[in-house]
């Protein structure tokens, strides 16, 4: 691959690169803090939290393949997490219509209660970590990111 010499990169392009680096740094910093707080406060991981959050949003349950697609991870990654959640009584897994190839997963009542406690703490942590961002800036940034996402979403 041939790339343009650095001197040929426009000022706008350099600003976009700086923006990307700032967004990435902010995201990684917040994610690392959330991982640590979930570990300390609930003895859990961010991937487990994400699986439970997805299932919480789908009270009727989700296909394993749908869950992995929703989370943008492989079936193998989700399977290990779901296996542990099932063994802890937080999730149930059942075959769909007797088909051995497809499984539906769903939070149990205990899983729902545990997730609600984690979600409340998580929301508080986000409020704390982003507390320096005004409500107007929050709305503006969210709108910009939503618009940005719609520009590239669906590209193959």
C-alpha positions as CSV (number, residue, x, y, z in Angstrom):
1,X,0.0,0.0,0.0
2,X,1.3,3.4,-1.0
3,X,0.4,6.3,1.3
4,X,0.8,10.0,0.9
5,X,3.9,11.7,2.4
6,X,3.1,13.2,5.8
7,X,3.6,16.7,4.3
8,X,0.7,16.1,1.9
9,X,-1.8,15.4,4.7
10,X,-4.2,18.2,5.1
11,X,-4.7,20.2,8.3
12,X,-8.3,18.8,8.5
13,X,-7.0,15.3,8.2
14,X,-4.5,15.9,11.1
15,X,-7.3,17.3,13.2
16,X,-9.5,14.2,12.5
17,X,-6.5,12.0,13.5
18,X,-6.1,14.0,16.8
19,X,-9.9,13.6,17.4
20,X,-9.7,9.9,16.9
21,X,-6.8,9.6,19.3
22,X,-8.7,11.6,21.9
23,X,-11.8,9.6,21.5
24,X,-9.8,6.3,21.7
25,X,-8.0,7.5,24.8
26,X,-11.2,8.6,26.5
27,X,-12.9,5.4,25.7
28,X,-10.1,3.2,26.9
29,X,-9.7,5.2,30.1
30,X,-13.4,4.9,30.9
31,X,-13.5,1.3,30.0
32,X,-10.6,0.4,32.2
33,X,-12.2,2.2,35.1
34,X,-15.5,0.4,34.5
35,X,-13.8,-3.0,34.3
36,X,-12.0,-2.3,37.6
37,X,-15.2,-1.1,39.4
38,X,-17.2,-4.1,38.1
39,X,-14.5,-6.4,39.3
40,X,-14.2,-4.8,42.8
41,X,-17.9,-4.1,43.3
42,X,-19.5,-7.2,41.8
43,X,-16.7,-9.7,41.2
44,X,-17.6,-9.7,37.5
45,X,-16.3,-8.7,34.1
46,X,-17.3,-6.2,31.5
47,X,-18.1,-8.9,29.0
48,X,-20.4,-10.7,31.5
49,X,-22.1,-7.3,32.2
50,X,-22.5,-6.8,28.4
51,X,-24.1,-10.2,27.9
52,X,-26.5,-9.6,30.8
53,X,-27.3,-6.1,29.5
54,X,-28.2,-7.5,26.1
55,X,-30.4,-10.2,27.7
56,X,-32.0,-7.7,30.0
57,X,-33.1,-5.7,27.0
58,X,-34.7,-8.9,25.5
59,X,-36.9,-10.3,28.3
60,X,-38.2,-13.0,26.0
61,X,-34.6,-14.2,25.4
62,X,-32.2,-14.2,22.5
63,X,-30.8,-16.8,20.2
64,X,-27.1,-17.4,20.9
65,X,-26.2,-16.3,17.4
66,X,-28.3,-13.1,17.8
67,X,-26.6,-12.4,21.1
68,X,-23.1,-12.7,19.6
69,X,-24.1,-10.6,16.6
70,X,-25.6,-7.9,18.9
71,X,-22.4,-7.8,20.9
72,X,-20.2,-7.9,17.8
73,X,-18.2,-10.9,19.1
74,X,-17.8,-14.6,18.1
75,X,-20.2,-17.3,19.1
76,X,-17.3,-18.9,21.0
77,X,-16.7,-15.8,23.2
78,X,-20.4,-15.7,24.1
79,X,-20.7,-19.4,24.7
80,X,-18.1,-19.4,27.5
81,X,-19.7,-16.5,29.3
82,X,-23.2,-18.0,28.9
83,X,-22.0,-21.3,30.2
84,X,-20.7,-19.7,33.4
85,X,-23.9,-17.6,33.8
86,X,-26.0,-20.8,33.4
87,X,-23.9,-22.6,36.0
88,X,-24.4,-19.7,38.5
89,X,-28.2,-19.8,37.9
90,X,-28.2,-16.3,36.3
91,X,-29.2,-17.4,32.8
92,X,-31.2,-20.3,31.3
93,X,-30.5,-21.9,28.0
94,X,-33.1,-23.9,26.0
95,X,-33.2,-25.4,22.6
96,X,-35.5,-23.6,20.2
97,X,-38.3,-25.7,18.8
98,X,-36.2,-28.8,19.5
99,X,-33.5,-27.7,17.1
100,X,-30.2,-28.9,18.6
101,X,-28.3,-26.2,16.6
102,X,-30.0,-23.2,18.1
103,X,-30.2,-22.2,21.7
104,X,-32.3,-19.4,23.3
105,X,-30.8,-17.8,26.4
106,X,-32.7,-15.7,28.9
107,X,-31.9,-14.1,32.3
108,X,-33.4,-15.8,35.3
109,X,-35.1,-13.8,38.0
110,X,-31.8,-13.9,40.0
111,X,-29.9,-12.8,36.9
112,X,-32.3,-9.9,36.4
113,X,-32.0,-8.8,40.0
114,X,-28.2,-9.0,39.8
115,X,-28.1,-7.1,36.5
116,X,-30.3,-4.3,37.9
117,X,-28.0,-3.8,40.8
118,X,-24.9,-3.7,38.5
119,X,-26.7,-1.4,36.0
120,X,-27.7,1.1,38.7
121,X,-24.0,1.2,39.9
122,X,-22.8,1.4,36.3
123,X,-25.1,4.4,35.5
124,X,-23.8,6.2,38.6
125,X,-20.2,5.5,37.6
126,X,-20.8,6.9,34.1
127,X,-22.4,9.9,35.7
128,X,-19.3,10.4,37.9
129,X,-16.8,9.8,35.1
130,X,-18.5,12.1,32.6
131,X,-19.6,14.6,35.3
132,X,-17.4,17.3,33.8
133,X,-19.4,17.3,30.5
134,X,-22.3,19.6,30.5
135,X,-25.8,18.5,29.5
136,X,-25.7,20.6,26.4
137,X,-22.3,19.2,25.4
138,X,-23.5,15.6,26.2
139,X,-26.5,16.1,23.8
140,X,-24.4,17.7,21.1
141,X,-21.7,15.0,21.3
142,X,-24.2,12.2,21.3
143,X,-26.0,13.7,18.3
144,X,-22.7,14.1,16.4
145,X,-21.6,10.5,17.1
146,X,-25.1,9.2,16.0
147,X,-24.8,11.2,12.8
148,X,-21.2,9.9,12.3
149,X,-22.3,6.3,12.8
150,X,-25.1,6.6,10.3
151,X,-22.5,7.8,7.7
152,X,-20.5,4.5,7.8
153,X,-22.9,2.0,9.3
154,X,-23.8,-0.8,6.9
155,X,-20.7,-0.5,4.7
156,X,-19.2,-3.8,3.7
